[in-house]
Amino acid sequence: MSGQRNIDLNADLGEGFGAWRMGDDAALLAIVTSANVACGFHAGDPDIMVETAMAAKARGVAVGAHPGFFDLRGFGRTPIRETPRRIERDVAYQIGALQACAALAGTRVTYVKAHGALANLANAEDAIAEAIARAVAGVDRGLALVV
């Protein structure tokens, strides 16, 4: 094989809310090239989202939206039956929230990667995957969708 290989190592970050924090984001930011930032539904809040985006920017790490189901208690791992229309709107809302927080941090969102049960349902059901894709395209066609 010839040519250079590029590997993107990413991790889920910003997965706390309020005074509660989960994981060692600083340690992960030292080794990853992209950060999947929780967008407020399964975890994350405006303070954590801005702080995570600022820390990612300082390390040269790409910021990605990590939308999930509105499920703080289950950490976004509980499958919630919603219509594709509701999922499209919820995902668009979460992307927009992180875009605003990233702008405050002086950076931008470059991709979207669904979290937990939402990602699992998207892998199993075309209608859910299509709803997520519509949300991403509707918010910003320049965003990559990571599956």
C-alpha positions in Angstrom: 0.0 0.0 0.0 1.3 3.4 -0.9 0.5 6.9 0.4 -0.2 8.3 3.8 -2.9 7.0 6.0 -4.9 9.4 8.2 -6.7 8.0 11.2 -9.1 10.1 13.2 -9.3 9.1 16.9 -12.4 10.5 18.6 -14.1 10.3 22.0 -17.3 11.3 23.6 -16.7 14.4 25.7 -18.6 17.0 27.7 -20.9 14.3 29.1 -21.9 15.9 32.4 -24.3 18.6 33.4 -24.5 21.1 36.3 -22.0 20.1 39.0 -21.8 16.5 37.8 -18.9 15.6 35.5 -18.1 12.3 33.7 -14.7 11.2 32.5 -11.4 12.9 32.2 -11.9 15.2 29.2 -8.5 16.9 29.5 -6.7 13.6 29.3 -8.7 12.5 26.3 -8.2 15.8 24.5 -4.4 15.2 24.7 -4.8 12.1 22.5 -7.9 12.5 20.2 -8.2 14.4 17.0 -12.0 14.9 17.2 -14.4 15.3 20.1 -18.0 14.2 20.1 -19.6 16.8 22.3 -22.8 16.0 24.1 -25.5 18.5 23.1 -27.8 18.8 26.1 -30.3 16.0 25.8 -28.4 12.9 27.1 -25.7 15.1 28.8 -24.1 18.4 28.5 -25.3 21.9 29.3 -24.3 25.3 27.9 -21.4 25.8 30.3 -20.0 22.3 29.7 -20.5 22.7 25.9 -18.7 26.0 25.7 -15.9 24.8 28.0 -15.4 21.6 26.0 -15.4 23.5 22.7 -12.8 25.9 24.1 -10.6 23.1 25.4 -10.9 21.3 22.0 -9.9 24.4 20.2 -6.9 24.9 22.4 -5.7 21.4 21.5 -6.5 21.7 17.8 -9.2 19.0 18.2 -12.2 19.0 15.8 -15.6 19.6 17.5 -18.5 17.3 16.6 -22.1 17.4 17.7 -23.2 14.3 19.6 -27.0 14.4 19.7 -29.0 11.8 21.6 -32.4 11.1 22.9 -33.8 13.4 25.7 -32.8 10.9 28.4 -30.6 12.3 31.2 -31.5 9.5 33.6 -30.6 6.8 31.1 -27.7 8.7 29.6 -29.2 8.5 26.1 -29.0 4.7 26.1 -32.7 4.2 26.5 -34.5 3.7 23.1 -37.3 6.2 22.9 -39.9 5.7 20.2 -40.3 9.1 18.5 -41.5 9.9 15.0 -38.8 10.6 12.4 -40.1 14.2 12.3 -39.6 14.6 16.0 -36.1 13.0 15.8 -35.2 15.3 12.9 -36.2 18.4 14.9 -34.5 17.2 18.1 -31.3 16.5 16.3 -31.4 19.9 14.5 -32.0 21.6 17.8 -29.0 19.9 19.4 -26.7 20.7 16.5 -27.7 24.3 16.7 -27.1 24.5 20.4 -23.6 23.2 20.0 -23.0 25.5 17.1 -23.8 28.5 19.2 -21.6 27.2 22.1 -18.8 26.5 19.7 -19.1 30.0 18.3 -18.8 31.5 21.8 -15.6 29.4 22.2 -14.2 30.7 18.9 -14.5 27.5 17.0 -17.0 25.6 14.9 -18.8 22.2 14.6 -17.5 20.2 11.7 -19.4 16.9 12.0 -22.3 15.1 13.7 -22.2 11.6 15.3 -25.4 10.3 16.9 -25.1 9.0 20.5 -26.2 5.8 22.2 -29.7 4.5 21.5 -30.3 7.1 18.8 -27.2 5.8 16.9 -28.3 2.2 17.4 -31.8 2.9 16.1 -30.4 4.7 13.1 -28.3 1.7 12.3 -31.4 -0.5 12.5 -34.0 1.7 10.9 -33.7 3.6 7.7 -36.3 6.2 8.6 -34.4 7.2 11.7 -31.1 7.4 9.8 -32.8 9.5 7.1 -34.3 11.8 9.8 -30.8 12.4 11.2 -29.4 13.0 7.8 -32.1 15.5 7.0 -31.4 17.4 10.3 -27.7 17.6 9.5 -28.3 18.8 5.9 -31.0 21.2 7.0 -28.8 22.9 9.6 -25.5 22.9 7.6 -24.7 21.0 4.4 -21.0 21.4 5.2 -21.2 19.1 8.3 -20.0 15.6 7.9 -22.3 12.8 9.2 -20.3 10.1 11.0 -21.9 6.7 11.2 
